[in-house]
Each structure stands twice: as structure tokens, then as C-alpha cells.
Amino acid sequence: MKVKTIAVCAALFAAASLLSAKDAALPLPPKGTVTLVGRIFFSSDIDKNFLFDSAAVPQEKRDLPDLCFLPFFDDKVELVKKKTAPASDNIADILKMFDSMEKKKTPAGEIKKFSMQARAFNGQWFFVQYKYNADRIICLRDATLFIGKSPRLPVILPMNCKFVVPEGEQFLYVGDFHYSAKGFAFELSKKIVDSFDEAQVALNQAVKKDVKLCRANVEPYDKERDGGIQHMYDLPTVSFSSWYETFK
């Protein structure tokens, strides 16, 4: 699957740190949440040192692994009409109606709290808790990977998928997402690989006991067809730098 040019963003971020694998057992997800299991792999045909030079990354910080954040999801976000819909089909009246609409957004603190546990290193397993509502549908837009864990080298990785959380399931395997960037335009190709058996072993090790892992029925997410969902960057009150600063 070909994805059009994805540019390396120039936003400023502070460095983040991950919990050690020797920490306490992964907790069971509370009611109304599910833990998603999977991996994100990223590679590029561009020499990393060239990227580090271009972004002025210090030599002492060039041995760090790539760090990836899973996308925030909140399907409670909706457009709220302040006025009733226009009676006419006049384009001016319709535009006025849209001008009178506003978007409900999740508080910034909730997004930051989510992001604290929604991360993993390139090629390593992620175990991320997501909330779901009555429809039990979760949509995932874009993950964000930082090359060499550098705040100066973020890359947007489109996941663009959705699935339903089956009744009674606590852990869902969503697949291994493989991305390859080619050329200076960072044109991405993406494929999803099924490594369910490996995921089950990894989950048992993380929880420190045998638990049931369910394979998600992943479908493509289409913004036009499925409607809008909130991304962690949709909040103008949260800058990239202040969000990333939370993880220092």
C-alpha cells in the first residue's frame, strides 16, 4: 500500500523516557477499556547520520532508539450546532451554519495522561489502553515516530484503521505495522503483518501470567465515510513542545 509523501516535521519536542521491561506486571484493563497489542516497524533508505546532521542532533544523542507514540482516540468528539439548520439550500446560509458550529474536544490533561502509556520503541511490542463507548468501535489515525528519539525528527505514520472490541475481550492484537520510507520525500509504503502467536507470548510475559488475546478484525478507516475523530494534535491549546515536555 502506497502512502503519499510524508514530510519529516520540524516541531520542537523534549526527550522522552520509557519504563523498563523489568517493571511491575502490565495491569488488566479496567471496565470500558481494552489493551491493544502490536508493533510498529519503521525503516528508511536515508542514512541516519545525514538526518541527524540535517537536524543538528548532538553526537552524544545519536545512539538512541526510535520512539513511537500511538494515536489518541476519542469518539465522543462531535460538532455541536449553535443554531438550527438553514431552511434554504443557499450556499451562503449553509456556510453561516457551519460558522456557527463548534467542536467539543477532550481536555488536554486527558490526552497527556493517555500519551504517557501509549508509546513503544521501533520494533518493540506496545500495550496501550484505549477507552471505548457503547458502539465499541475504536479508530486509529496516525502514530508519530521520533527518529533516534529526537524531538527534531518526528515522522507521521498513518495507521488509518478501525475495529470493534468484542464483548468480554480485554486484549486485542491489531497487527504489526511495517513502514518503509524512501527518498528525501519520505514516501511511505505500509503493510500489516500478522504475528499473533508471538504477540500472545509477549502479552503473557508482560502481564506475568497467561491471559487471552483476541485478534482484532481490522478494517480500513476512511475519514470521509466514517466521520471525524479527534487526534491528539487537534487541540490548539496543546503545543507539540508542551505535550512532549510532559514525558521528561
C-alpha positions, -999 to +999 in steps of 0.1 A: +000+000+000+015+033-011+010+064+011+018+098-004+047+119+007+051+122+045+073+151+054+096+150+085+080+177+107+101+204+122+082+208+155+102+211+187+099+184+213+118+174+245+132+140+251+111+111+264+119+081+285+102+047+287+095+024+316+119-006+319+107-041+309+116-051+344+088-030+359+056-044+375+033-066+356+011-050+329-023-044+346-056-058+333-076-031+316-105-017+337-141-018+326-148+002+295-113-001+282-092-026+261-055-030+258-043-030+222-012-052+214+010-048+183+043-035+170+053-006+147+084-011+125+100+019+107+129+019+083+144+044+058+169+042+030+184+076+041+215+074+062+206+083+098+237+104+103+226+125+074+192+131+091+210+138+124+233+163+107+204+180+090+185+183+123+217+193+142+213+164+166+243+162+190+267+133+185+261+120+221+224+116+213+227+096+181+227+061+196+191+063+210+164+041+195+134+054+175+104+062+198+068+058+187+036+072+201+002+055+193-026+078+182-051+093+207-087+083+200-119+099+214-152+091+195-171+115+219-159+144+198-187+159+178-198+191+160-224+209+181-248+232+163-255+265+179-283+273+155-308+252+136-300+241+101-310+266+074-343+261+056-329+270+022-302+255+001-285+288-004-247+283-001-243+315+020-268+302+045-251+268+047-217+285+053-232+306+081-245+274+097-210+258+097-196+290+111-220+287+140-207+252+148-180+243+173-161+211+181-162+195+215-127+184+225-111+163+251-093+181+279-055+184+273-047+167+305-066+136+294-046+134+262-013+138+280-023+111+305-031+087+276+002+095+259+022+085+289+013+049+283+008+050+246+044+046+234+070+019+224+103+017+207+107+009+170+100-028+165+091-035+201+057-045+215+032-019+226+004-025+252-018+005+251-052+010+269-080+026+249-114+036+261-145+027+241-182+037+241-214+018+236-206+011+199-173-005+210-156+009+179-120+022+180-104+042+152-067+048+148-054+076+126-017+085+128+011+072+150+041+095+155+077+082+154+108+101+165+139+090+147+167+084+172+142+096+199+150+131+187+124+158+192+136+173+159+129+143+137+092+133+140+076+112+113+038+108+109+028+071+103-008+067+091-024+037+107-059+045+093-078+015+107-108+007+128-122-023+146-149-034+170-140-045+205-158-079+210-178-084+241-158-097+271-124-092+254-097-074+274-067-077+250-068-072+212-040-078+188-042-052+160-012-064+139+024-055+132+026-023+111+056-021+089+066+013+073+094+019+049+104+055+038+121+060+005+140+091-007+143+125+007+105+130+002+100+102+028+074+084+006+060+057+027+049+021+020+029+003+046+020-033+052+003-051+081+018-084+092+000-110+114+023-122+142-004-133+166+014-162+182+044-140+190+020-114+204+004-139+227+038-149+242+048-112+246+015-104+263+018-133+288+053-121+296+041-085+301+011-095+323+032-122+340+005-148+336-014-165+309-042-143+295-065-145+265-055-124+234-081-118+207-072-110+171-090-077+161-110-077+128-091-046+114-108-026+086-095+005+068-106+038+083-119+064+059-123+099+072-149+108+046-170+077+051-166+072+088-166+108+100-142+128+121-123+116+152-101+135+175-063+132+170-040+141+199-029+172+179-064+185+173-063+207+204-048+241+196-042+247+234-016+219+234+016+226+215+039+198+204+066+210+228+044+213+259+029+179+252+062+162+247+077+180+277+054+160+299+075+129+295+108+143+307 
